[in-house]
């Protein structure tokens, strides 16, 4: 299912207006308008979600499969691939899929609740992927994660997950405290997803012996979640990308 989720996200992105590859959406101002409408239609708009909860109830789920730029998509899919495969093997295909969608839904809902009056669209899979990271931390705390750290000249260093992932979560917490209302990254969705994923794995597998973490394939770019400040080169304003 990890591979299936990646394929689905990539397919929807290529067919959508954000990729710039579908001629039917036009170019210039027409393309920007199509992108705004696309994100607003399939993403979460907190003010609309709470004003019309029945009509907008599915948007936290559909938003998980919508991305705002190539950087946003590829970064998220890299994290999903390297952390998702081992987590899915431990949980099983069906449970992992329900876990991914359910935690991702709640992560975006949590962000929307904290920004209930916002008119900005929220799109991206990072809430769900953050949940995968949280579960991975509990299930494979000793798995080695290769990290590239900017302040160490991007030297590839290997650390256990119990060091790398809490450090990543701390960065999200710090960034969430500094972030102001406006287009950018929904760090709060990252935090909610991470906590949900860890708690789920703790409750579900706490009484069972977890497999020892082997040499993980995970690669973390700089210890942060994949993030972009706006959608692609001609980015429509007012998008939040978790």
VOPABA-549705 format. One line per 10 residues: number of its first residue (from 1); their letters; for each residue x, y, z of N, C-alpha, C. Coordinates in pm, whole numbers, plus 32768, in hexadecimal, padded with zeros to 4 digits. Example, Ala and Ser with C-alpha at 12.3 -4.5 7.8 and 13.67 -1.06 7.14 Angstrom:
BEGIN
1 = as = 8527 7DC7 830C 84CE 7E3E 830C 8528 7EB6 830C  8505 7F1F 82C4 8557 7F96 82CA 850A 8003 8313
***
This chain:
BEGIN
1 = xxxxxxxxxx = 8052 7F87 8000 8000 8000 8000 8055 807E 8000  80CB 8077 803A 8124 80EC 8036 813F 8113 7FA6  8160 80B2 7F55 817B 80CD 7EC8 80FD 80FD 7E81  808B 80C5 7EA6 800D 80EF 7E69 7FE9 817E 7E8C  7FFE 81A5 7F09 7FE4 822F 7F33 803F 8291 7EEB  80BC 826B 7EDC 811B 82C1 7E94 80EF 82D0 7E03  80CB 8260 7DC4 80A1 8265 7D37 8024 82BB 7D27  7FC5 82AE 7D83 7F49 82FB 7D7A 7F65 8390 7D89  7FB6 83B5 7DEA 7FD7 8443 7DFD 801D 847C 7D83  807A 8430 7D4B 80C3 845E 7CD4 8066 846C 7C5C
11 = xxxxxxxxxx = 800E 840A 7C49 7FB2 840E 7BD9 7F55 8487 7BE2  7F1B 849D 7C58 7EC0 850E 7C6A 7F07 8593 7C57  7F84 8599 7C83 7FCF 8615 7C71 7FEA 8631 7BDE  8017 85CC 7B96 8036 85DE 7B07 7FB9 8607 7AB9  7F46 85D0 7ADD 7ECA 85EF 7A96 7E8D 8673 7AC1  7EB7 86A7 7B33 7E7F 8723 7B68 7EC6 879F 7B33  7E94 8815 7B57 7ECD 8892 7B22 7F52 88B7 7B61  7F72 8886 7BD8 7FEE 88AF 7C1B 806B 887E 7BD3  8060 8810 7B89 80D5 87D9 7B44 80FD 882C 7ACB  809C 8872 7A90 80B9 88BF 7A17 80C7 8869 799B
21 = xxxxxxxxxx = 80A4 87E8 79A5 80B7 878C 7934 8038 8771 78E6  7FC6 87A0 7918 7F47 8785 78D6 7F1A 8801 7889  7F20 87FE 7803 7F01 8875 77B4 7E74 88AB 77CA  7E17 8856 77EF 7D8D 887F 77FE 7D77 88EC 7865  7DD5 88FE 78C2 7DC6 8965 7928 7DF9 89ED 78F9  7E31 89F1 7882 7E60 8A71 784D 7EE6 8A9A 7886  7F03 8B1B 7880 7F81 8B4F 78B1 7F6B 8BDB 78E9  7FD1 8C10 7927 7FC9 8C98 795C 7F5C 8CA7 79C3  7F0D 8D10 79B4 7EA3 8D2E 7A15 7E3A 8CBF 7A1A  7E1F 8C82 79A8 7DBD 8C16 79A5 7DEB 8B9E 79F7
31 = xxxxxxxxxx = 7E6C 8B7E 79EF 7EA3 8B0F 7A3C 7EA0 8B2D 7AD1  7EC2 8BA8 7AF6 7EBE 8BCE 7B83 7E31 8BC5 7BBC  7DCF 8BEF 7B6D 7D44 8BE6 7B9A 7D1A 8B54 7BAA  7D46 8AFF 7B4E 7D25 8A71 7B56 7D64 8A32 7BD1  7DE0 8A5A 7BF1 7E22 8A25 7C67 7DD9 8A4E 7CE7  7DB2 8ACD 7CEE 7D6A 8AFB 7D65 7CE7 8AAE 7D77  7C9E 8A9E 7D09 7C1E 8A57 7D10 7C33 89C5 7D35  7C9C 898A 7D01 7CBA 88FD 7D1D 7CDB 88E8 7DB0  7D32 893D 7DE6 7D57 8932 7E73 7CE0 894F 7ECE  7C8E 89AD 7EA7 7C1B 89CF 7EFA 7BB1 8960 7EF5
41 = xxxxxxxxxx = 7BA6 8920 7E84 7B41 88B8 7E76 7B67 8835 7EBB  7BE8 8811 7EB6 7C14 8791 7EEC 7C61 879D 7F6F  7C8B 8816 7F92 7CD3 882A 800F 7C74 8850 807F  7CAE 8865 80F5 7C61 888D 816B 7C66 8924 8178  7BF2 8962 817C 7BE7 89F1 819A 7BA3 89F9 8222  7BEE 8A15 828E 7BB5 8A0C 8315 7B31 8A55 8327  7B29 8AD0 82F5 7AAE 8B1D 8309 7A37 8AD7 82C8  7A4B 8A9F 8251 79DF 8A59 820C 79C0 89D3 824E  7A27 8990 8280 7A12 890E 82C1 79B5 891A 8339  79C8 8982 838A 7976 8991 8401 78F3 89DB 83E7
51 = xxxxxxxxxx = 78ED 8A23 8377 7870 8A64 8354 7810 8A01 8313  7846 89A2 82C5 77F5 893D 8282 7832 88B3 8299  782E 8881 8314 7875 8805 8336 7848 878A 82E7  77C8 8780 82C8 7798 870B 827E 77CD 870D 81EF  77C2 877F 81B0 77EE 878C 8125 7885 877C 8118  78D0 87AE 8179 7962 87B0 816F 79A4 873F 81BD  7957 86DF 81EE 798C 8679 8249 79FC 8625 820C  79F9 8611 8189 7A5C 85BB 814A 7ADD 8604 8124  7ADE 8687 812C 7B54 86D1 80FC 7BD4 86B1 8149  7BD1 8694 81CE 7C4F 866C 820E 7C89 85E9 81D8
61 = xxxxxxxxxx = 7C34 8597 8199 7C64 851C 815B 7C95 8536 80CD  7C4A 8581 807F 7C76 859C 7FF6 7CF4 85F1 7FF3  7D05 8648 8055 7D7B 869F 8058 7DFC 8650 8067  7DF3 85D5 809E 7E6B 8582 80B0 7EAA 855A 802B  7E5F 8561 7FC0 7E90 8533 7F3F 7EAA 85A6 7EDD  7EAA 8620 7F11 7EBF 8697 7EBF 7F40 86DB 7EED  7F96 8700 7E8D 8013 8743 7EAF 8022 87C2 7E5B  8069 8822 7E94 806F 88A7 7E58 80E0 88C0 7DF7  8146 886A 7DF6 81B8 887F 7D9C 8206 87FD 7D8F  8262 87FB 7D30 82B6 8785 7D1F 830B 876C 7D9B
71 = xxxxxxxxxx = 8341 87D6 7DD6 8393 87C7 7E4F 8340 878D 7EC0  82C8 87C2 7ED1 826D 8792 7F39 824F 86FE 7F25  822C 86D8 7EAC 820A 864D 7E8E 8280 85EF 7EA4  82F2 860D 7E65 8364 85B2 7E69 839C 85A4 7EF5  839F 8612 7F41 83CF 860A 7FCA 8376 85B1 801F  82F3 85C5 8014 8295 8573 8062 829D 84E0 803A  82A7 84C5 7FB9 82AB 843A 7F8C 832C 83F5 7FB5  839A 843F 7FBD 8416 8404 7FEE 8407 83D8 807F  83CF 842F 80D2 83BA 840C 815E 835B 8395 8169  82F1 8393 811A 8291 8325 8122 82D3 82A2 80FA
81 = xxxxxxxxxx = 8325 82A5 8093 8364 8229 8064 83C4 81F1 80CC  841D 8245 8101 8486 820F 8155 8455 81EA 81E1  83EC 822D 8212 83B6 8209 8295 8339 81B1 828B  82F2 81BC 821C 8274 8175 8210 8282 80E1 81F9  82E7 80B7 81AF 82F5 8029 818A 8304 7FD2 8207  8360 7FF7 8260 8375 7FA6 82D9 82FC 7FAD 8336  82BE 8022 833F 8249 802F 8395 81D6 7FDB 8360  81C2 7FD9 82DD 8158 7F86 82A2 8174 7EF2 82B8  81F1 7ECA 82AC 8213 7E3D 82C3 81F0 7E13 8351  8201 7E6D 83B0 81E3 7E4D 843C 814D 7E4A 8455
91 = xxxxxxxxxx = 8103 7EAB 8419 8074 7EB7 8434 801F 7E5B 83DF  8049 7E44 8365 7FF4 7DFF 8305 7FB2 7E62 82A8  7F8F 7E35 8232 7F61 7E8E 81C8 7EE2 7EDB 81EB  7E7B 7E94 8219 7DFB 7ED4 8234 7E06 7F33 82AB  7E42 7F04 8317 7E4F 7F58 838E 7EA2 7FD5 8370  7F0D 7FC6 8323 7F61 8038 8302 7F13 80A0 82B2  7EC3 8072 8252 7E75 80CF 8200 7E11 811D 8255  7DC9 80D6 82AB 7D69 811A 8303 7DB0 8179 8363  7E22 814F 8396 7E73 81A3 83EF 7EA0 8222 83A7  7ED1 8213 832E 7F04 8283 82DF 7E97 82EA 82C5
101 = xxxxxxxxxx = 7E27 82BC 8292 7DBA 8318 8270 7D7B 8353 82EE  7D66 8300 8353 7D26 832F 83CD 7D79 8397 8417  7DF9 837B 842A 7E50 83DC 846E 7E63 8459 841B  7E6E 8449 8396 7E7C 84BD 8341 7E01 8516 8347  7D8C 84D8 8349 7D0F 8523 8354 7D0D 8572 83D6  7D2E 8531 8445 7D29 8574 84C8 7D94 85E0 84D3  7E07 85CB 8494 7E71 8631 8498 7E43 86B1 8452  7E05 86A4 83DE 7DD4 871A 8396 7D5D 8758 83DF  7D0B 8703 841B 7C9A 8737 8468 7CCB 8785 84E1  7D35 8753 8520 7D6D 879A 8593 7DA3 8822 856C
111 = xxxxxxxxxx = 7DE8 8829 84FA 7E19 88AA 84CA 7DA4 8908 84AD  7D3D 88D3 846B 7CCA 8926 8448 7C85 895A 84C6  7C7B 8907 852D 7C3A 8932 85A9 7C87 89A2 85ED  7D0B 899E 85E2 7D5F 8A07 861E 7D5F 8A86 85CC  7D31 8A7D 854F 7D2D 8AF2 84F6 7CA1 8AF9 84B6  7C3C 8AF5 850A 7BB3 8AE2 84DC 7B7F 8B51 8484  7BB8 8BC7 848A 7B88 8C37 8438 7BD9 8C4B 83B9  7C3C 8BF8 83A4 7C95 8C09 8330 7C4C 8BE9 82AE  7C65 8C39 8248 7C2D 8C24 81C2 7C92 8BE3 8165  7D05 8BBE 8199 7D6E 8B84 8146 7D5A 8AEE 8136
121 = xxxxxxxxxx = 7D7F 8ABB 80C3 7D75 8A2C 80A9 7DEA 89E2 80E7  7DCF 896B 8116 7E35 8915 8150 7E3B 8895 8100  7EAE 8876 80C5 7EBC 87FF 8073 7F3F 87B9 8095  7F43 8736 807C 7FBF 86EC 808D 7FB1 8675 80EA  800F 8618 80DC 8009 859A 8126 805E 859B 81A5  809B 860A 81C9 80FB 8609 8236 80BE 85E6 82BD  803E 8605 82D3 7FFF 85DD 8350 7FFF 8546 835E  7FDA 8500 82F2 7FD9 846E 82F3 8067 8437 82FB  80C3 8473 82B2 814D 8443 82B2 818E 845B 833A  816B 84C8 837B 819E 84E0 8402 816D 8475 8462
131 = xxxxxxxxxx = 80F2 8445 844E 80BF 83D7 849F 8112 8359 8488  8139 8341 840C 818E 82CF 83EC 8214 82DC 8435  824B 8356 8438 82C8 836C 8480 82B8 8351 8515  8248 837D 854F 8230 8363 85DC 8226 82CE 85FA  81DE 8284 85A5 81D3 81F4 85B8 825A 81AF 85A4  82A5 81DF 8541 832A 81A6 8527 8384 81B6 85A1  837C 822A 85E1 83CF 8244 8658 83B1 81DD 86C5  8332 81BD 86DA 8310 815C 8742 8336 80CD 8718  831B 80AC 869B 832E 8023 866E 83C0 8001 8655  840D 8063 8624 8499 8049 85FF 84F6 80B4 8638
141 = xxxxxxxxxx = 84FA 80C4 86BB 8548 8132 86F6 85DD 8128 86DB  860F 80AF 86C3 869F 809E 86B0 86C7 8095 861D  8667 80A0 85C4 8687 809D 8535 86DF 8114 8512  8745 80FE 84C3 87A3 8168 849E 8769 81BC 842D  876F 823E 843F 8739 829C 83DD 87AC 82F2 83A9  87C0 82F2 8326 8828 8344 82E9 87F6 83D3 82DD  8841 8432 8313 8817 84BE 8315 8882 8515 82D4  8853 857C 828F 88AC 85E1 8255 8892 8663 829D  88F1 8692 82E9 88DF 8708 833D 8928 877F 8300  88E0 87ED 82E3 891F 8861 82A3 8995 8898 82F1
151 = xxxxxxxxxx = 8987 889F 8379 89F2 88DC 83C6 8A6C 8882 83D1  8A65 8807 839F 8AD8 87AD 8396 8AFC 8794 8304  8ADF 87F9 82B0 8B04 87F6 8222 8AC5 8780 81D9  8A4D 8759 8204 89FF 86EF 81C3 8A49 8669 81BE  8A9D 8651 8222 8ADE 85CF 822A 8A76 8565 8251  8A74 84F3 820C 8A13 848B 822F 8A3B 8447 82B3  89E8 8456 8317 8A02 841B 839A 898E 83C0 83C0  89AB 8354 8406 8943 82F5 842B 892A 82FC 84C1  88AA 8314 84E4 8882 831B 856F 880A 82BF 8584  87F5 828E 85FE 877D 823F 8619 8700 8296 8612
161 = xxxxxxxxxx = 868F 8258 85F1 8612 82A2 85E1 85EB 82ED 865F  8610 82B7 86D5 85E8 82F7 8752 862F 837C 8767  8696 8398 8719 86D8 841B 871C 86A1 8474 86AE  869A 843F 8634 8676 8490 85BF 85E5 84C0 85C4  8588 8466 85E0 84FB 848B 85D6 84CC 84E8 8646  84F5 84D5 86C3 84D3 853C 8727 8511 85C3 8707  8588 85C3 86CD 85C6 8640 86A3 8573 8684 8638  8543 8633 85D8 84EB 8669 8570 846C 86A3 85AD  8430 865B 860B 83B6 868A 864B 83CF 870C 8697  8443 8717 86D8 8464 8792 8720 8470 8808 86C1
171 = xxxxxxxxxx = 84A7 87EF 864A 84AF 885A 85E6 8424 8886 85BA  83C9 8827 85AA 8341 884A 8583 82FD 889D 85F0  8315 8877 866F 82DB 88C0 86DF 830F 8950 86E0  8392 8960 86CE 83CD 89E5 86CF 8398 8A38 865A  838E 89FA 85E5 835E 8A42 856F 82CB 8A66 857E  827C 8A0D 85BA 81ED 8A29 85CE 81DB 8AA0 862B  8233 8AAE 868E 8228 8B1F 86EA 824B 8BA3 86AA  829F 8B9E 8641 82C8 8C1A 85FE 8271 8C3D 8587  8229 8BDA 8552 81DE 8BF0 84D6 8169 8C4F 84ED  8156 8CA8 848F 80E7 8D07 8496 807C 8CDD 8433
181 = xxxxxxxxxx = 8007 8D14 8442 7F9A 8CF7 83E4 7FC2 8D25 835A  7FB7 8CCD 82FA 7FDA 8CF2 8273 8006 8C78 8225  8020 8C86 81A2 8049 8C17 8150 80CB 8BDC 8185  80DB 8B5B 817D 8155 8B1D 81AC 813E 8A8E 81D4  817B 8A65 8241 8179 89DA 826A 8124 89C9 82E7  80CF 8965 82E7 8077 894B 835A 80C0 88F1 83BC  811B 892B 8409 816B 88DB 8467 8114 8897 84CF  80A7 88D6 84F5 8050 889A 855A 8019 8814 852A  7FFB 8809 84A9 7FCC 878A 8472 8038 871F 847F  80B7 8746 846E 8125 86E8 8480 8126 86B3 850F
191 = xxxxxxxxxx = 811C 870F 856E 8122 86E8 85FB 80AD 868E 8622  8035 86B5 85F8 7FBF 8663 8619 7FCE 85D8 85DE  7FF8 85D0 8560 8009 854D 8521 8073 84FA 8567  80E3 8536 858A 8150 84EE 85CB 8123 84B3 8651  80DF 8505 86A1 80AF 84D6 8723 8048 8467 8712  7FEC 8479 86B4 7F86 8412 869C 7FC6 838E 8673  8029 8395 861B 806B 831B 85ED 80B3 82D4 865D  80FB 8320 86AF 8145 82E2 871E 80E5 82A4 8783  807B 82EF 87A6 801B 82BC 8808 7FD3 8240 87D4  7FAF 8242 8754 7F6C 81CD 871A 7FC5 8151 8725
201 = xxxxxxxxxx = 8044 8160 86FC 809F 80ED 8702 80B5 80BF 8791  80BC 811D 87ED 80CE 80FB 887B 8057 80AC 88B0  7FDE 80DC 8891 7F65 8098 88C0 7F54 8011 887B  7F6B 800F 87F9 7F52 7F95 87AA 7FBB 7F2A 87C1  803A 7F51 87D1 80A6 7EF0 87D9 80F2 7EF4 885E  80C1 7F42 88BD 810A 7F55 8939 8121 7ED5 8988  80C6 7E76 897F 80D2 7DFA 89CB 8112 7D8A 897A  8139 7DAE 88FF 817B 7D4B 88AA 820C 7D74 8894  825F 7D15 8889 82EB 7D32 8874 8300 7D62 87E6  8333 7DDC 87D8 834C 7E13 8753 83CB 7DD5 8719
211 = xxxxxxxxxx = 83D1 7DC3 8696 844B 7D8F 8658 84BC 7DF3 8667  8532 7DBD 8674 85A5 7E16 8681 85BA 7E64 8601  85DC 7EE2 8611 85F4 7F34 859C 8676 7F0F 8559  866E 7EEE 84DD 86E6 7ECD 8493 871F 7F49 8452  8777 7F37 83F3 87B0 7FAA 83AD 8748 7FE9 8353  8702 804B 8382 8693 8086 8338 86C0 80C6 82B6  8664 80CB 8256 8682 8109 81D6 8661 819D 81D7  8634 81CE 824A 8601 8256 824F 866D 82BC 8234  864B 8320 81E8 86A7 838E 81CB 865F 8410 81EA  8695 845D 8245 8658 84DB 826B 86AE 854C 8235
221 = xxxxxxxxxx = 8672 85A3 81E4 86BD 860B 81A1 8708 8665 8200  86C3 86A3 8260 8708 86FD 82BB 86C8 86FB 8344  8684 868E 8363 8644 8683 83E5 85BE 86C8 83ED  858D 8702 837F 850C 8746 837F 84AE 86FF 8320  8430 871B 832F 83CF 86E8 82CE 83E1 8732 824B  83BD 86EE 81E0 83BD 8732 8160 835F 87A9 8166  838E 881C 813A 833A 8892 8146 834F 88EF 80D0  82E7 8931 80A9 82EF 899A 8045 829B 8A0D 8075  82BE 8A85 8050 8275 8AFA 807F 81FD 8B19 8028  81FF 8AEB 7FAD 818D 8B04 7F56 818D 8A9C 7EE9
231 = xxxxxxxxxx = 8126 8A9F 7E98 811E 8A44 7E29 817E 8A72 7DBD  818D 8A25 7D4F 8200 8A30 7CF7 821E 8ABA 7CC2  8274 8ABC 7C62 82A7 8B37 7C2B 8241 8BA6 7C27  81CB 8B88 7BF6 8160 8BEC 7BF5 80FB 8BC1 7C5D  811E 8BD2 7CDB 80CE 8B98 7D47 8056 8BED 7D69  7FE1 8BB0 7D72 7F6C 8BF8 7DA1 7F7F 8C17 7E33  7F60 8C90 7E5A 7F72 8CB8 7EE4 7F07 8C77 7F3C  7F28 8C6C 7FBD 7EC6 8C3D 801E 7EBE 8BA8 802D  7F2D 8B5F 8015 7F2B 8AD0 8027 7F86 8AAB 809B  7F59 8A4F 80EE 7FAA 8A15 8159 7FCB 8988 8133
241 = xx = 804C 8966 8137 8078 88E3 810D 80B1 8896 8182  8068 8833 81B4 809F 87E6 8223 8107 8782 81F3
***
